Amino acid sequence: MNLDTSIYRMAFREADTLGVAQVLVAKKRADLEHQMLLKQINEGSASTGADLERALTDMEERSDAFVGRIIDRTA
């Protein structure tokens, strides 16, 4: 995926070590996933506030778990 490649390039330019670069990549990926999910939610059919809140909570939990896995692999 070209987006992944550009994220890695950005991270290596801004970071001195591989571990820091991987954390930057994980954060950027989580931010992009968050933006994509918000866009999907906003473009979807009319939903109740509870549905949107549940979708956002699920997305944040998945993102936190993904970032945790990346950091655990580098430790």
PQR file with spaces between the fields and no chain letter, atoms N, CA, C, O and H, PARSE charges and radii, in Angstrom:
ATOM       1  N    MET     1       0.843   -1.170    0.000 -0.4000 1.5000
ATOM       2  CA   MET     1       0.000    0.000    0.000 -0.0000 2.0000
ATOM       3  C    MET     1       0.890    1.235    0.000  0.5500 1.7000
ATOM       4  O    MET     1       1.805    1.328    0.818 -0.5500 1.4000
ATOM       5  N    ASN     2       0.648    2.166   -0.880 -0.4000 1.5000
ATOM       6  CA   ASN     2       1.466    3.364   -0.994 -0.0000 2.0000
ATOM       7  C    ASN     2       1.395    4.237    0.244  0.5500 1.7000
ATOM       8  O    ASN     2       2.377    4.881    0.611 -0.5500 1.4000
ATOM       9  H    ASN     2      -0.095    2.091   -1.545  0.4000 1.0000
ATOM      10  N    LEU     3       0.246    4.261    0.884 -0.4000 1.5000
ATOM      11  CA   LEU     3       0.092    5.066    2.089 -0.0000 2.0000
ATOM      12  C    LEU     3       1.026    4.577    3.183  0.5500 1.7000
ATOM      13  O    LEU     3       1.652    5.385    3.870 -0.5500 1.4000
ATOM      14  H    LEU     3      -0.552    3.738    0.586  0.4000 1.0000
ATOM      15  N    ASP     4       1.128    3.262    3.354 -0.4000 1.5000
ATOM      16  CA   ASP     4       2.044    2.706    4.346 -0.0000 2.0000
ATOM      17  C    ASP     4       3.482    3.111    4.055  0.5500 1.7000
ATOM      18  O    ASP     4       4.227    3.459    4.971 -0.5500 1.4000
ATOM      19  H    ASP     4       0.619    2.606    2.796  0.4000 1.0000
ATOM      20  N    THR     5       3.873    3.069    2.797 -0.4000 1.5000
ATOM      21  CA   THR     5       5.236    3.431    2.418 -0.0000 2.0000
ATOM      22  C    THR     5       5.528    4.878    2.768  0.5500 1.7000
ATOM      23  O    THR     5       6.597    5.180    3.298 -0.5500 1.4000
ATOM      24  H    THR     5       3.268    2.787    2.053  0.4000 1.0000
ATOM      25  N    SER     6       4.604    5.771    2.484 -0.4000 1.5000
ATOM      26  CA   SER     6       4.840    7.182    2.791 -0.0000 2.0000
ATOM      27  C    SER     6       4.876    7.425    4.291  0.5500 1.7000
ATOM      28  O    SER     6       5.626    8.283    4.756 -0.5500 1.4000
ATOM      29  H    SER     6       3.735    5.526    2.053  0.4000 1.0000
ATOM      30  N    ILE     7       4.082    6.688    5.056 -0.4000 1.5000
ATOM      31  CA   ILE     7       4.117    6.825    6.511 -0.0000 2.0000
ATOM      32  C    ILE     7       5.469    6.378    7.041  0.5500 1.7000
ATOM      33  O    ILE     7       6.050    7.048    7.895 -0.5500 1.4000
ATOM      34  H    ILE     7       3.473    5.991    4.678  0.4000 1.0000
ATOM      35  N    TYR     8       5.977    5.257    6.547 -0.4000 1.5000
ATOM      36  CA   TYR     8       7.286    4.770    6.997 -0.0000 2.0000
ATOM      37  C    TYR     8       8.390    5.759    6.640  0.5500 1.7000
ATOM      38  O    TYR     8       9.287    6.000    7.449 -0.5500 1.4000
ATOM      39  H    TYR     8       5.505    4.713    5.853  0.4000 1.0000
ATOM      40  N    ARG     9       8.337    6.329    5.451 -0.4000 1.5000
ATOM      41  CA   ARG     9       9.351    7.315    5.061 -0.0000 2.0000
ATOM      42  C    ARG     9       9.322    8.513    5.995  0.5500 1.7000
ATOM      43  O    ARG     9      10.370    8.982    6.441 -0.5500 1.4000
ATOM      44  H    ARG     9       7.609    6.133    4.794  0.4000 1.0000
ATOM      45  N    MET    10       8.124    9.010    6.294 -0.4000 1.5000
ATOM      46  CA   MET    10       7.981   10.140    7.194 -0.0000 2.0000
ATOM      47  C    MET    10       8.539    9.797    8.564  0.5500 1.7000
ATOM      48  O    MET    10       9.244   10.607    9.166 -0.5500 1.4000
ATOM      49  H    MET    10       7.274    8.629    5.932  0.4000 1.0000
ATOM      50  N    ALA    11       8.239    8.634    9.055 -0.4000 1.5000
ATOM      51  CA   ALA    11       8.687    8.236   10.389 -0.0000 2.0000
ATOM      52  C    ALA    11      10.206    8.133   10.458  0.5500 1.7000
ATOM      53  O    ALA    11      10.806    8.588   11.432 -0.5500 1.4000
ATOM      54  H    ALA    11       7.666    7.975    8.566  0.4000 1.0000
ATOM      55  N    PHE    12      10.829    7.554    9.460 -0.4000 1.5000
ATOM      56  CA   PHE    12      12.284    7.409    9.487 -0.0000 2.0000
ATOM      57  C    PHE    12      12.994    8.749    9.331  0.5500 1.7000
ATOM      58  O    PHE    12      14.104    8.916    9.836 -0.5500 1.4000
ATOM      59  H    PHE    12      10.341    7.185    8.669  0.4000 1.0000
ATOM      60  N    ARG    13      12.378    9.701    8.646 -0.4000 1.5000
ATOM      61  CA   ARG    13      12.979   11.038    8.550 -0.0000 2.0000
ATOM      62  C    ARG    13      12.939   11.747    9.893  0.5500 1.7000
ATOM      63  O    ARG    13      13.864   12.487   10.229 -0.5500 1.4000
ATOM      64  H    ARG    13      11.477    9.566    8.236  0.4000 1.0000
ATOM      65  N    GLU    14      11.879   11.531   10.668 -0.4000 1.5000
ATOM      66  CA   GLU    14      11.681   12.264   11.909 -0.0000 2.0000
ATOM      67  C    GLU    14      12.208   11.544   13.136  0.5500 1.7000
ATOM      68  O    GLU    14      12.244   12.136   14.215 -0.5500 1.4000
ATOM      69  H    GLU    14      11.128   10.930   10.396  0.4000 1.0000
ATOM      70  N    ALA    15      12.612   10.308   13.017 -0.4000 1.5000
ATOM      71  CA   ALA    15      13.014    9.527   14.186 -0.0000 2.0000
ATOM      72  C    ALA    15      14.464    9.078   14.067  0.5500 1.7000
ATOM      73  O    ALA    15      14.966    8.799   12.978 -0.5500 1.4000
ATOM      74  H    ALA    15      12.583    9.826   12.141  0.4000 1.0000
ATOM      75  N    ASP    16      15.121    9.017   15.226 -0.4000 1.5000
ATOM      76  CA   ASP    16      16.514    8.576   15.265 -0.0000 2.0000
ATOM      77  C    ASP    16      16.639    7.060   15.366  0.5500 1.7000
ATOM      78  O    ASP    16      17.638    6.493   14.924 -0.5500 1.4000
ATOM      79  H    ASP    16      14.713    9.243   16.111  0.4000 1.0000
ATOM      80  N    THR    17      15.646    6.404   15.937 -0.4000 1.5000
ATOM      81  CA   THR    17      15.736    4.962   16.146 -0.0000 2.0000
ATOM      82  C    THR    17      14.544    4.253   15.516  0.5500 1.7000
ATOM      83  O    THR    17      13.508    4.861   15.249 -0.5500 1.4000
ATOM      84  H    THR    17      14.834    6.865   16.296  0.4000 1.0000
ATOM      85  N    LEU    18      14.712    2.979   15.289 -0.4000 1.5000
ATOM      86  CA   LEU    18      13.651    2.173   14.699 -0.0000 2.0000
ATOM      87  C    LEU    18      12.422    2.124   15.606  0.5500 1.7000
ATOM      88  O    LEU    18      11.293    2.192   15.121 -0.5500 1.4000
ATOM      89  H    LEU    18      15.554    2.486   15.506  0.4000 1.0000
ATOM      90  N    GLY    19      12.630    2.006   16.908 -0.4000 1.5000
ATOM      91  CA   GLY    19      11.503    1.933   17.842 -0.0000 2.0000
ATOM      92  C    GLY    19      10.639    3.176   17.794  0.5500 1.7000
ATOM      93  O    GLY    19       9.411    3.083   17.776 -0.5500 1.4000
ATOM      94  H    GLY    19      13.547    1.950   17.302  0.4000 1.0000
ATOM      95  N    VAL    20      11.274    4.343   17.773 -0.4000 1.5000
ATOM      96  CA   VAL    20      10.523    5.598   17.701 -0.0000 2.0000
ATOM      97  C    VAL    20       9.780    5.681   16.371  0.5500 1.7000
ATOM      98  O    VAL    20       8.631    6.119   16.324 -0.5500 1.4000
ATOM      99  H    VAL    20      12.271    4.418   17.788  0.4000 1.0000
ATOM     100  N    ALA    21      10.427    5.265   15.306 -0.4000 1.5000
ATOM     101  CA   ALA    21       9.784    5.287   13.992 -0.0000 2.0000
ATOM     102  C    ALA    21       8.555    4.384   13.974  0.5500 1.7000
ATOM     103  O    ALA    21       7.526    4.750   13.406 -0.5500 1.4000
ATOM     104  H    ALA    21      11.360    4.909   15.344  0.4000 1.0000
ATOM     105  N    GLN    22       8.653    3.216   14.586 -0.4000 1.5000
ATOM     106  CA   GLN    22       7.512    2.297   14.597 -0.0000 2.0000
ATOM     107  C    GLN    22       6.352    2.860   15.411  0.5500 1.7000
ATOM     108  O    GLN    22       5.190    2.669   15.052 -0.5500 1.4000
ATOM     109  H    GLN    22       9.489    2.919   15.047  0.4000 1.0000
ATOM     110  N    VAL    23       6.660    3.549   16.498 -0.4000 1.5000
ATOM     111  CA   VAL    23       5.597    4.173   17.290 -0.0000 2.0000
ATOM     112  C    VAL    23       4.924    5.274   16.474  0.5500 1.7000
ATOM     113  O    VAL    23       3.699    5.395   16.486 -0.5500 1.4000
ATOM     114  H    VAL    23       7.604    3.705   16.789  0.4000 1.0000
ATOM     115  N    LEU    24       5.721    6.077   15.763 -0.4000 1.5000
ATOM     116  CA   LEU    24       5.140    7.118   14.913 -0.0000 2.0000
ATOM     117  C    LEU    24       4.245    6.518   13.832  0.5500 1.7000
ATOM     118  O    LEU    24       3.176    7.054   13.539 -0.5500 1.4000
ATOM     119  H    LEU    24       6.716    5.978   15.753  0.4000 1.0000
ATOM     120  N    VAL    25       4.676    5.424   13.250 -0.4000 1.5000
ATOM     121  CA   VAL    25       3.878    4.751   12.224 -0.0000 2.0000
ATOM     122  C    VAL    25       2.570    4.246   12.823  0.5500 1.7000
ATOM     123  O    VAL    25       1.510    4.407   12.219 -0.5500 1.4000
ATOM     124  H    VAL    25       5.545    4.989   13.488  0.4000 1.0000
ATOM     125  N    ALA    26       2.636    3.642   13.993 -0.4000 1.5000
ATOM     126  CA   ALA    26       1.425    3.118   14.635 -0.0000 2.0000
ATOM     127  C    ALA    26       0.446    4.243   14.950  0.5500 1.7000
ATOM     128  O    ALA    26      -0.760    4.095   14.750 -0.5500 1.4000
ATOM     129  H    ALA    26       3.497    3.511   14.483  0.4000 1.0000
ATOM     130  N    LYS    27       0.962    5.362   15.440 -0.4000 1.5000
ATOM     131  CA   LYS    27       0.087    6.499   15.748 -0.0000 2.0000
ATOM     132  C    LYS    27      -0.555    7.051   14.481  0.5500 1.7000
ATOM     133  O    LYS    27      -1.754    7.331   14.459 -0.5500 1.4000
ATOM     134  H    LYS    27       1.942    5.481   15.603  0.4000 1.0000
ATOM     135  N    LYS    28       0.233    7.207   13.438 -0.4000 1.5000
ATOM     136  CA   LYS    28      -0.299    7.743   12.185 -0.0000 2.0000
ATOM     137  C    LYS    28      -1.354    6.809   11.601  0.5500 1.7000
ATOM     138  O    LYS    28      -2.395    7.264   11.126 -0.5500 1.4000
ATOM     139  H    LYS    28       1.206    6.980   13.456  0.4000 1.0000
ATOM     140  N    ARG    29      -1.087    5.506   11.635 -0.4000 1.5000
ATOM     141  CA   ARG    29      -2.057    4.532   11.129 -0.0000 2.0000
ATOM     142  C    ARG    29      -3.353    4.611   11.938  0.5500 1.7000
ATOM     143  O    ARG    29      -4.443    4.567   11.366 -0.5500 1.4000
ATOM     144  H    ARG    29      -0.241    5.137   12.020  0.4000 1.0000
ATOM     145  N    ALA    30      -3.242    4.725   13.256 -0.4000 1.5000
ATOM     146  CA   ALA    30      -4.431    4.825   14.100 -0.0000 2.0000
ATOM     147  C    ALA    30      -5.215    6.091   13.766  0.5500 1.7000
ATOM     148  O    ALA    30      -6.444    6.060   13.704 -0.5500 1.4000
ATOM     149  H    ALA    30      -2.357    4.760   13.721  0.4000 1.0000
ATOM     150  N    ASP    31      -4.511    7.207   13.550 -0.4000 1.5000
ATOM     151  CA   ASP    31      -5.188    8.451   13.179 -0.0000 2.0000
ATOM     152  C    ASP    31      -5.925    8.310   11.848  0.5500 1.7000
ATOM     153  O    ASP    31      -7.061    8.762   11.709 -0.5500 1.4000
ATOM     154  H    ASP    31      -3.513    7.232   13.600  0.4000 1.0000
ATOM     155  N    LEU    32      -5.276    7.685   10.880 -0.4000 1.5000
ATOM     156  CA   LEU    32      -5.910    7.510    9.574 -0.0000 2.0000
ATOM     157  C    LEU    32      -7.113    6.574    9.651  0.5500 1.7000
ATOM     158  O    LEU    32      -8.131    6.817    9.003 -0.5500 1.4000
ATOM     159  H    LEU    32      -4.353    7.318   10.993  0.4000 1.0000
ATOM     160  N    GLU    33      -7.001    5.508   10.440 -0.4000 1.5000
ATOM     161  CA   GLU    33      -8.137    4.596   10.607 -0.0000 2.0000
ATOM     162  C    GLU    33      -9.306    5.325   11.261  0.5500 1.7000
ATOM     163  O    GLU    33     -10.463    5.129   10.888 -0.5500 1.4000
ATOM     164  H    GLU    33      -6.174    5.311   10.966  0.4000 1.0000
ATOM     165  N    HIS    34      -8.989    6.164   12.237 -0.4000 1.5000
ATOM     166  CA   HIS    34     -10.013    6.947   12.927 -0.0000 2.0000
ATOM     167  C    HIS    34     -10.728    7.866   11.935  0.5500 1.7000
ATOM     168  O    HIS    34     -11.956    7.945   11.932 -0.5500 1.4000
ATOM     169  H    HIS    34      -8.049    6.323   12.540  0.4000 1.0000
ATOM     170  N    GLN    35      -9.963    8.555   11.100 -0.4000 1.5000
ATOM     171  CA   GLN    35     -10.558    9.447   10.110 -0.0000 2.0000
ATOM     172  C    GLN    35     -11.424    8.679    9.114  0.5500 1.7000
ATOM     173  O    GLN    35     -12.508    9.137    8.752 -0.5500 1.4000
ATOM     174  H    GLN    35      -8.965    8.491   11.103  0.4000 1.0000
ATOM     175  N    MET    36     -10.955    7.523    8.675 -0.4000 1.5000
ATOM     176  CA   MET    36     -11.727    6.725    7.725 -0.0000 2.0000
ATOM     177  C    MET    36     -13.036    6.247    8.339  0.5500 1.7000
ATOM     178  O    MET    36     -14.079    6.283    7.685 -0.5500 1.4000
ATOM     179  H    MET    36     -10.074    7.152    8.970  0.4000 1.0000
ATOM     180  N    LEU    37     -12.987    5.803    9.583 -0.4000 1.5000
ATOM     181  CA   LEU    37     -14.209    5.326   10.230 -0.0000 2.0000
ATOM     182  C    LEU    37     -15.199    6.459   10.453  0.5500 1.7000
ATOM     183  O    LEU    37     -16.403    6.279   10.270 -0.5500 1.4000
ATOM     184  H    LEU    37     -12.140    5.774   10.113  0.4000 1.0000
ATOM     185  N    LEU    38     -14.696    7.632   10.848 -0.4000 1.5000
ATOM     186  CA   LEU    38     -15.591    8.775   11.011 -0.0000 2.0000
ATOM     187  C    LEU    38     -16.265    9.124    9.687  0.5500 1.7000
ATOM     188  O    LEU    38     -17.455    9.439    9.656 -0.5500 1.4000
ATOM     189  H    LEU    38     -13.717    7.778   10.996  0.4000 1.0000
ATOM     190  N    LYS    39     -15.510    9.068    8.602 -0.4000 1.5000
ATOM     191  CA   LYS    39     -16.071    9.356    7.288 -0.0000 2.0000
ATOM     192  C    LYS    39     -17.135    8.328    6.927  0.5500 1.7000
ATOM     193  O    LYS    39     -18.197    8.685    6.417 -0.5500 1.4000
ATOM     194  H    LYS    39     -14.543    8.813    8.627  0.4000 1.0000
ATOM     195  N    GLN    40     -16.855    7.046    7.189 -0.4000 1.5000
ATOM     196  CA   GLN    40     -17.832    5.999    6.888 -0.0000 2.0000
ATOM     197  C    GLN    40     -19.094    6.187    7.712  0.5500 1.7000
ATOM     198  O    GLN    40     -20.203    5.997    7.211 -0.5500 1.4000
ATOM     199  H    GLN    40     -15.992    6.756    7.603  0.4000 1.0000
ATOM     200  N    ILE    41     -18.928    6.556    8.966 -0.4000 1.5000
ATOM     201  CA   ILE    41     -20.088    6.767    9.834 -0.0000 2.0000
ATOM     202  C    ILE    41     -20.906    7.949    9.344  0.5500 1.7000
ATOM     203  O    ILE    41     -22.134    7.883    9.287 -0.5500 1.4000
ATOM     204  H    ILE    41     -18.028    6.710    9.373  0.4000 1.0000
ATOM     205  N    ASN    42     -20.221    9.034    8.990 -0.4000 1.5000
ATOM     206  CA   ASN    42     -20.923   10.233    8.530 -0.0000 2.0000
ATOM     207  C    ASN    42     -21.634   10.013    7.204  0.5500 1.7000
ATOM     208  O    ASN    42     -22.678   10.621    6.966 -0.5500 1.4000
ATOM     209  H    ASN    42     -19.223    9.088    9.037  0.4000 1.0000
ATOM     210  N    GLU    43     -21.102    9.164    6.337 -0.4000 1.5000
ATOM     211  CA   GLU    43     -21.722    8.904    5.043 -0.0000 2.0000
ATOM     212  C    GLU    43     -22.824    7.858    5.124  0.5500 1.7000
ATOM     213  O    GLU    43     -23.600    7.698    4.182 -0.5500 1.4000
ATOM     214  H    GLU    43     -20.254    8.670    6.530  0.4000 1.0000
ATOM     215  N    GLY    44     -22.898    7.151    6.235 -0.4000 1.5000
ATOM     216  CA   GLY    44     -23.891    6.093    6.385 -0.0000 2.0000
ATOM     217  C    GLY    44     -25.289    6.651    6.560  0.5500 1.7000
ATOM     218  O    GLY    44     -25.493    7.865    6.602 -0.5500 1.4000
ATOM     219  H    GLY    44     -22.268    7.281    7.000  0.4000 1.0000
ATOM     220  N    SER    45     -26.237    5.753    6.660 -0.4000 1.5000
ATOM     221  CA   SER    45     -27.624    6.166    6.845 -0.0000 2.0000
ATOM     222  C    SER    45     -27.798    6.787    8.223  0.5500 1.7000
ATOM     223  O    SER    45     -26.923    6.688    9.083 -0.5500 1.4000
ATOM     224  H    SER    45     -26.072    4.767    6.626  0.4000 1.0000
ATOM     225  N    ALA    46     -28.934    7.423    8.411 -0.4000 1.5000
ATOM     226  CA   ALA    46     -29.202    8.090    9.683 -0.0000 2.0000
ATOM     227  C    ALA    46     -29.136    7.076   10.820  0.5500 1.7000
ATOM     228  O    ALA    46     -29.788    6.033   10.777 -0.5500 1.4000
ATOM     229  H    ALA    46     -29.645    7.503    7.713  0.4000 1.0000
ATOM     230  N    SER    47     -28.357    7.392   11.816 -0.4000 1.5000
ATOM     231  CA   SER    47     -28.181    6.495   12.949 -0.0000 2.0000
ATOM     232  C    SER    47     -28.504    7.235   14.231  0.5500 1.7000
ATOM     233  O    SER    47     -28.511    8.465   14.280 -0.5500 1.4000
ATOM     234  H    SER    47     -27.827    8.239   11.851  0.4000 1.0000
ATOM     235  N    THR    48     -28.767    6.475   15.246 -0.4000 1.5000
ATOM     236  CA   THR    48     -28.996    7.093   16.542 -0.0000 2.0000
ATOM     237  C    THR    48     -27.662    7.458   17.168  0.5500 1.7000
ATOM     238  O    THR    48     -26.619    6.955   16.749 -0.5500 1.4000
ATOM     239  H    THR    48     -28.762    5.475   15.207  0.4000 1.0000
ATOM     240  N    GLY    49     -27.687    8.319   18.157 -0.4000 1.5000
ATOM     241  CA   GLY    49     -26.460    8.708   18.850 -0.0000 2.0000
ATOM     242  C    GLY    49     -25.783    7.524   19.511  0.5500 1.7000
ATOM     243  O    GLY    49     -24.555    7.460   19.562 -0.5500 1.4000
ATOM     244  H    GLY    49     -28.533    8.727   18.498  0.4000 1.0000
ATOM     245  N    ALA    50     -26.571    6.583   20.019 -0.4000 1.5000
ATOM     246  CA   ALA    50     -26.005    5.405   20.681 -0.0000 2.0000
ATOM     247  C    ALA    50     -25.237    4.541   19.681  0.5500 1.7000
ATOM     248  O    ALA    50     -24.176    4.011   20.010 -0.5500 1.4000
ATOM     249  H    ALA    50     -27.569    6.635   19.978  0.4000 1.0000
ATOM     250  N    ASP    51     -25.759    4.397   18.471 -0.4000 1.5000
ATOM     251  CA   ASP    51     -25.058    3.620   17.440 -0.0000 2.0000
ATOM     252  C    ASP    51     -23.717    4.251   17.097  0.5500 1.7000
ATOM     253  O    ASP    51     -22.707    3.555   16.987 -0.5500 1.4000
ATOM     254  H    ASP    51     -26.621    4.828   18.204  0.4000 1.0000
ATOM     255  N    LEU    52     -23.707    5.560   16.929 -0.4000 1.5000
ATOM     256  CA   LEU    52     -22.464    6.257   16.605 -0.0000 2.0000
ATOM     257  C    LEU    52     -21.466    6.161   17.748  0.5500 1.7000
ATOM     258  O    LEU    52     -20.277    5.935   17.522 -0.5500 1.4000
ATOM     259  H    LEU    52     -24.527    6.125   17.018  0.4000 1.0000
ATOM     260  N    GLU    53     -21.940    6.331   18.961 -0.4000 1.5000
ATOM     261  CA   GLU    53     -21.051    6.259   20.125 -0.0000 2.0000
ATOM     262  C    GLU    53     -20.448    4.863   20.250  0.5500 1.7000
ATOM     263  O    GLU    53     -19.258    4.723   20.533 -0.5500 1.4000
ATOM     264  H    GLU    53     -22.905    6.515   19.145  0.4000 1.0000
ATOM     265  N    ARG    54     -21.259    3.837   20.043 -0.4000 1.5000
ATOM     266  CA   ARG    54     -20.765    2.467   20.119 -0.0000 2.0000
ATOM     267  C    ARG    54     -19.731    2.206   19.019  0.5500 1.7000
ATOM     268  O    ARG    54     -18.712    1.563   19.270 -0.5500 1.4000
ATOM     269  H    ARG    54     -22.226    3.951   19.813  0.4000 1.0000
ATOM     270  N    ALA    55     -19.983    2.693   17.820 -0.4000 1.5000
ATOM     271  CA   ALA    55     -19.040    2.510   16.713 -0.0000 2.0000
ATOM     272  C    ALA    55     -17.719    3.215   17.002  0.5500 1.7000
ATOM     273  O    ALA    55     -16.652    2.658   16.743 -0.5500 1.4000
ATOM     274  H    ALA    55     -20.810    3.215   17.615  0.4000 1.0000
ATOM     275  N    LEU    56     -17.780    4.420   17.530 -0.4000 1.5000
ATOM     276  CA   LEU    56     -16.550    5.147   17.858 -0.0000 2.0000
ATOM     277  C    LEU    56     -15.788    4.481   18.991  0.5500 1.7000
ATOM     278  O    LEU    56     -14.559    4.416   18.954 -0.5500 1.4000
ATOM     279  H    LEU    56     -18.646    4.872   17.741  0.4000 1.0000
ATOM     280  N    THR    57     -16.493    3.987   19.989 -0.4000 1.5000
ATOM     281  CA   THR    57     -15.838    3.299   21.103 -0.0000 2.0000
ATOM     282  C    THR    57     -15.148    2.032   20.617  0.5500 1.7000
ATOM     283  O    THR    57     -14.007    1.764   20.995 -0.5500 1.4000
ATOM     284  H    THR    57     -17.491    4.040   20.019  0.4000 1.0000
ATOM     285  N    ASP    58     -15.828    1.250   19.783 -0.4000 1.5000
ATOM     286  CA   ASP    58     -15.223    0.035   19.223 -0.0000 2.0000
ATOM     287  C    ASP    58     -13.978    0.367   18.409  0.5500 1.7000
ATOM     288  O    ASP    58     -12.962   -0.321   18.511 -0.5500 1.4000
ATOM     289  H    ASP    58     -16.754    1.468   19.476  0.4000 1.0000
ATOM     290  N    MET    59     -14.058    1.418   17.604 -0.4000 1.5000
ATOM     291  CA   MET    59     -12.928    1.823   16.780 -0.0000 2.0000
ATOM     292  C    MET    59     -11.739    2.250   17.639  0.5500 1.7000
ATOM     293  O    MET    59     -10.599    1.895   17.337 -0.5500 1.4000
ATOM     294  H    MET    59     -14.884    1.976   17.521  0.4000 1.0000
ATOM     295  N    GLU    60     -11.993    3.004   18.702 -0.4000 1.5000
ATOM     296  CA   GLU    60     -10.909    3.434   19.581 -0.0000 2.0000
ATOM     297  C    GLU    60     -10.263    2.245   20.285  0.5500 1.7000
ATOM     298  O    GLU    60      -9.043    2.215   20.449 -0.5500 1.4000
ATOM     299  H    GLU    60     -12.918    3.292   18.948  0.4000 1.0000
ATOM     300  N    GLU    61     -11.061    1.270   20.701 -0.4000 1.5000
ATOM     301  CA   GLU    61     -10.509    0.077   21.348 -0.0000 2.0000
ATOM     302  C    GLU    61      -9.639   -0.719   20.384  0.5500 1.7000
ATOM     303  O    GLU    61      -8.563   -1.182   20.765 -0.5500 1.4000
ATOM     304  H    GLU    61     -12.052    1.294   20.568  0.4000 1.0000
ATOM     305  N    ARG    62     -10.089   -0.888   19.131 -0.4000 1.5000
ATOM     306  CA   ARG    62      -9.276   -1.593   18.133 -0.0000 2.0000
ATOM     307  C    ARG    62      -7.980   -0.851   17.855  0.5500 1.7000
ATOM     308  O    ARG    62      -6.923   -1.465   17.709 -0.5500 1.4000
ATOM     309  H    ARG    62     -10.962   -0.512   18.821  0.4000 1.0000
ATOM     310  N    SER    63      -8.063    0.459   17.783 -0.4000 1.5000
ATOM     311  CA   SER    63      -6.877    1.271   17.521 -0.0000 2.0000
ATOM     312  C    SER    63      -5.884    1.155   18.669  0.5500 1.7000
ATOM     313  O    SER    63      -4.687    0.989   18.435 -0.5500 1.4000
ATOM     314  H    SER    63      -8.922    0.958   17.902  0.4000 1.0000
ATOM     315  N    ASP    64      -6.367    1.241   19.914 -0.4000 1.5000
ATOM     316  CA   ASP    64      -5.486    1.110   21.080 -0.0000 2.0000
ATOM     317  C    ASP    64      -4.833   -0.264   21.116  0.5500 1.7000
ATOM     318  O    ASP    64      -3.652   -0.382   21.442 -0.5500 1.4000
ATOM     319  H    ASP    64      -7.340    1.377   20.104  0.4000 1.0000
ATOM     320  N    ALA    65      -5.587   -1.293   20.785 -0.4000 1.5000
ATOM     321  CA   ALA    65      -5.028   -2.645   20.782 -0.0000 2.0000
ATOM     322  C    ALA    65      -3.966   -2.785   19.701  0.5500 1.7000
ATOM     323  O    ALA    65      -2.938   -3.425   19.922 -0.5500 1.4000
ATOM     324  H    ALA    65      -6.547   -1.197   20.520  0.4000 1.0000
ATOM     325  N    PHE    66      -4.205   -2.191   18.532 -0.4000 1.5000
ATOM     326  CA   PHE    66      -3.238   -2.269   17.439 -0.0000 2.0000
ATOM     327  C    PHE    66      -1.945   -1.558   17.813  0.5500 1.7000
ATOM     328  O    PHE    66      -0.860   -2.093   17.588 -0.5500 1.4000
ATOM     329  H    PHE    66      -5.040   -1.671   18.353  0.4000 1.0000
ATOM     330  N    VAL    67      -2.046   -0.371   18.375 -0.4000 1.5000
ATOM     331  CA   VAL    67      -0.855    0.376   18.789 -0.0000 2.0000
ATOM     332  C    VAL    67      -0.106   -0.407   19.855  0.5500 1.7000
ATOM     333  O    VAL    67       1.124   -0.444   19.832 -0.5500 1.4000
ATOM     334  H    VAL    67      -2.928    0.064   18.558  0.4000 1.0000
ATOM     335  N    GLY    68      -0.811   -1.031   20.784 -0.4000 1.5000
ATOM     336  CA   GLY    68      -0.174   -1.836   21.823 -0.0000 2.0000
ATOM     337  C    GLY    68       0.589   -3.009   21.245  0.5500 1.7000
ATOM     338  O    GLY    68       1.672   -3.339   21.728 -0.5500 1.4000
ATOM     339  H    GLY    68      -1.810   -1.001   20.802  0.4000 1.0000
ATOM     340  N    ARG    69       0.042   -3.650   20.213 -0.4000 1.5000
ATOM     341  CA   ARG    69       0.737   -4.783   19.585 -0.0000 2.0000
ATOM     342  C    ARG    69       2.016   -4.328   18.909  0.5500 1.7000
ATOM     343  O    ARG    69       3.037   -5.010   19.001 -0.5500 1.4000
ATOM     344  H    ARG    69      -0.838   -3.382   19.820  0.4000 1.0000
ATOM     345  N    ILE    70       1.983   -3.197   18.238 -0.4000 1.5000
ATOM     346  CA   ILE    70       3.182   -2.680   17.565 -0.0000 2.0000
ATOM     347  C    ILE    70       4.258   -2.368   18.591  0.5500 1.7000
ATOM     348  O    ILE    70       5.423   -2.712   18.386 -0.5500 1.4000
ATOM     349  H    ILE    70       1.154   -2.643   18.164  0.4000 1.0000
ATOM     350  N    ILE    71       3.894   -1.729   19.679 -0.4000 1.5000
ATOM     351  CA   ILE    71       4.872   -1.369   20.706 -0.0000 2.0000
ATOM     352  C    ILE    71       5.416   -2.616   21.376  0.5500 1.7000
ATOM     353  O    ILE    71       6.612   -2.678   21.665 -0.5500 1.4000
ATOM     354  H    ILE    71       2.948   -1.450   19.846  0.4000 1.0000
ATOM     355  N    ASP    72       4.570   -3.621   21.636 -0.4000 1.5000
ATOM     356  CA   ASP    72       5.028   -4.861   22.261 -0.0000 2.0000
ATOM     357  C    ASP    72       6.041   -5.585   21.380  0.5500 1.7000
ATOM     358  O    ASP    72       6.999   -6.162   21.895 -0.5500 1.4000
ATOM     359  H    ASP    72       3.599   -3.570   21.401  0.4000 1.0000
ATOM     360  N    ARG    73       5.852   -5.566   20.076 -0.4000 1.5000
ATOM     361  CA   ARG    73       6.778   -6.238   19.173 -0.0000 2.0000
ATOM     362  C    ARG    73       8.152   -5.584   19.181  0.5500 1.7000
ATOM     363  O    ARG    73       9.161   -6.259   18.977 -0.5500 1.4000
ATOM     364  H    ARG    73       5.074   -5.097   19.657  0.4000 1.0000
ATOM     365  N    THR    74       8.199   -4.282   19.415 -0.4000 1.5000
ATOM     366  CA   THR    74       9.485   -3.585   19.383 -0.0000 2.0000
ATOM     367  C    THR    74      10.203   -3.647   20.712  0.5500 1.7000
ATOM     368  O    THR    74      11.403   -3.376   20.768 -0.5500 1.4000
ATOM     369  H    THR    74       7.379   -3.734   19.581  0.4000 1.0000
ATOM     370  N    ALA    75       9.520   -3.991   21.770 -0.4000 1.5000
ATOM     371  CA   ALA    75      10.135   -4.013   23.108 -0.0000 2.0000
ATOM     372  C    ALA    75      11.056   -5.199   23.278  0.5500 1.7000
ATOM     373  O    ALA    75      11.653   -5.369   24.341 -0.5500 1.4000
ATOM     374  H    ALA    75       8.546   -4.211   21.725  0.4000 1.0000
